[in-house]
Amino acid sequence: MRQSHLVVRHCLLCPPGHPRRSSILNNLALYLSTRYEKLGGMDGLDESVSLGREALLLHPPGNPLRSSFLSNLGKYLLTRYKQLGMIDDLTEAVLLGREALLLCPSGHPDRSLCLDSLGLYLSNRYNRLGGIDDLNEAVTLGREALLLRPSGHPDRPSSLNNLEGHLSTRYKQLGGIDDLDEAVTLGQEALLLCPSGHPRRPSSLNNLGLNLSTRYNRLGVIDDLDEAVTLGRETLALCPLGHSLRDTSLTCLATYLFSRYHRLGEIDNLDEAVVFGREAILLRPSGHPARPTSLSNLGGYLSTRYNRLGGIDDLEEAVTRAREALLLCPSAHPERFSFLNNLGFYLTTRYYRFKEINNLNEAVTLLREALLLCPSGHTDRPSLLSNLGDDLSARYKRLGVIDDLDEAVVLAREALLLRPSGHPGRSSALIRLGHILFSHYNHLFGPVDDLDEAVTLGREALLLCPSENPGRPSVLGNLGNYLTARYIRLERVDDVDEASQARSRSTSSLPIGAPAPVIVSNRSWELAFQFATSGLRKSTISTKRLNSVAQHFFFAQYKLRYVALQEPNCEEELFGLYVQLSDIPQVTSLNELSAIREWITAAERFQHPSTVLAYQTILRLLVHHLTILPPLPQHLDIVKKLTSSLAVDAFSAYLRHRSPTNAIELLEHGRGVFWSQLTRLSSSLDDVIASGAMGNTLAAKFTRLTSLILHALDSPGPHQHDQVSSPRSATCPGLSRFLLPSLFSDLQQAASGGPVIVVNASEYSCDALIVFVDREPVHVPLSLVTRRDVQDMSSKLRNLTLLSKRMDVAQDLRIFLRKLWDNVVSRIIDVLQTVQPLKTRIWWCPTAEFSLLPLHAAGPFRKGQRNLPELYISSYTPTLNALIRARQGVVSNAQGSRKSIVGIGQANASGQGELLSVGTELSSIGQLVDSLATFSRVEGTGSCISRVIEKLEQNEWVHFACHGIPNRQQPFNSAFALHDGRLTIQRIIQCQLKNPEFVYLSACHTTVGDKDSPDEVIHLAAAMQFVGFRSVIGTMWGVDDGEANRITSTFYKHLLGDSADLDYTRAAFALNRTMRELKDIPFDQRVLYIHLGA
């Protein structure tokens, strides 16, 4: 306010027309600009521009003082541009600067000032728009200005600083080392001319520090970096809060400390960089032209700290900061590629944490754009090449597309060429190319050239990695891997010796305090290699045996897997290390789970007593890890990777250790993870609310969490887990097991309506376990089949069902079912018949590839012998808990009220073949149920998604007659084809149904789930069970439209019988009788229908 009064006072003393008005305006503008530079305050800066404009108007063209006023206004506009980023200010400053220079020809006393000023405007415009001509012109103008300000000239320090800046910027663009060396020399001279107390000393310190840091990045001379840090600290001390250079000094010092952390690995440098980076962002609010750079820098520091300490908050903030930086960076910005690179790198890091393929795909897209924008010769091009190569290599490992790996090799070679001998980044480029060539060799297992080159690169990388470098153990480990692979291929004894030494040195080089899983994994590898090679030399194992095991190691993520433990003491040491992993309280890294999986593999191979403990440990940790991972479809890949075969293998291990009840418990919470997680979110809260005030609070929080997750199902995005992860727990009396995995005593209730038969396929054994409600489960070993046999049977069945569309496969299918009976089902039924009456109900609960087989239809198919459908009434359940839920909370209809049933049909869905019998099928159902229920139908153009969902929510019984479309790669996208699109599983499971009882799915493939993970049981029939339907009729393969109506009508006829009500518990009996009665219908069409639920 005092400032404004001062301006008004002086202007009133010199009204328009006063001969001194222009001088007063000029002086006030200069005062306000100087005051802003020292104290900040936008009011003063805007006022200086306004005053400068008025002063210039008082000096029209031809006035001898006009050039001075042009220069002053240009200076104020540049200052405001740096604060607010308005491009119009910068454009006007360039125009003013050119006019001023024209008015100051050679010999004019102000020419050097005009040259310097115009050079600054052009350099800033280059930074904003990227026009290289602006930058080259700035360098030319700067050189001329410096010549006009020889040694002793009071403004020489200013010209030195300006030319230093132009050259530094051009180095970053073109990579000419001469530009950078000249910039350092000019900066050193400028600093000597600005002793302590000189007003230009902060900017001189800052500029020189930046260029020394840049030269360190190019040449790796640590003295340059140390001097930059020293200069940066002095700069910051000279720029207190409010100083116009404080944000710049904070940014620069953080950058130097970050580089020093990378060189020396001292965490204090990194923590300090984060602190300075945060303060810099606070000083660069929205609209500040340098805010994108500050955001990007802080993201880099946080990402690096995440890599060091593993704090997920650091990583998530890094991604958030990088996204904001990219949004603020226009497409023409010369540094846009850098922001793209940074965001891509953080997304890649997040991919490695959560294994979400969307993160990796987005990173590849961003890095491709960045590489296109980064010109040849730019100093950042090598890191861009490396990052994109890494991501393509990672995607190859995930998806197996060899084109990704081929491209990664090309990029890594170019990156190495750009980091010649002496470059500080050469070591990392060597390591990266070695990794990718090793993967390339393992994919093709062809010419040994890739492997030879990887060894050569690994040796050079080791020479460049000093003993104190924290990455040295990894470099040694990589070299050991390459040498072992080459030994396997060429059997050179020297490679064995060198590999053994490398692995041993890798373990001994691990820093104090390294995580237990890392130590265990490295030490177990070292021991295994020692046993393998010593065994070879003692001729206790054959070369063929060693090669076989070692090849398994390389084709299973490059870890030599515990070869022939010959010495008892070594075995004790190895498993002693593994047992330590059981003390881990919770998962902080997927490396921990990988280490425990190695323990399981070793224990299984050598039948070690710790096998069960290993499974207990990993399942305990997985329960915790998956609890904090929201059950969103985009997390399915993570769940599949973490739980792959684990539950079925644990089940096998517990049976082999004679613990069937524990086997059931672990299998139950290790399978169907998504349904289990989602079901817990829909659990009844009545008991929680009844427990008191704390219970009410927890119930409210739980309801909110459920709502967030269900919303995320509808609109998944990369940040959804930010909202729905990290649940909190509390203890209420009587609720100690709320949401926890079920105990066997609870699971046993699934057999209240008849025995449940778990049929399990593991690589270690195949077994059946018959669960009864009132006695101990009975174990039936299935020793005539292996998991490989079961996989072959599922493939054979798939081929038969595909052939059935073109030819009669009845005889082949009967032969298939006979084999299934002889090797699997008959062995179970032989036991079952001793305790369970015939013609009663049984439930199948198959795992792994058993879930793809029609166990319900197996039989000897021999004259005089009965098949399974003639012995028992079969149903299926994906888990025991699903069957228990199907029997709970039955709501009786009010006295005199009729149940409602809706027929949903779509005969002409877009992109699908016409279904001719849909209308007839719905009409037949309507006639059959007319006396017992209120029947309605939705078909044709009326069967749109919203209308069908509405009908689902209103009716207890539902009949679908339409196309079923499975998606085995993305099972949540499996769907029913309706008039206006596809009703997917993802949408179905969000429905809130009132009292669903029974649904008949007269559609193809409604029990077909995930191709790679059948144990997740994600298919249309399971989705119907999840939303509450207690009884479901589903299909295992394609339905013949010509037979569907007859099968459906016969089923409903038997279901209704003489009953006075619709009773869903009769569905299994009705289906069994229908299929035995309709003997003239093609055999494959009688086998494909199954019943699920109560």
PyMOL commands that set and color helices and strands:
alter all, ss='L'
color gray80, all
select helices_A, chain A and resi 2-13+21-39+42-57+66-84+87-102+111-129+132-147+156-174+177-192+201-219+222-237+246-264+267-282+291-309+312-327+336-354+357-373+381-399+402-417+426-444+449-463+472-490+493-508+516-537+543-555+568-583+590-605+611-627+633-643+646-656+660-670+673-681+686-690+693-714+720-724+744-753+787-803+810-832+848-852+855-857+868-871+880-886+918-929+940-942+945-954+971-973+985-988+1014-1016+1020-1026+1041-1056+1064-1077+1083-1087
alter helices_A, ss='H'
color red, helices_A
select strands_A, chain A and resi 756-761+766-771+778-781+841-846+873-876+899-905+933-938+957-961+964-965+975-978+981-984+998-1002+1031-1035+1089-1093
alter strands_A, ss='S'
color yellow, strands_A
deselect
rebuild
show_as cartoon
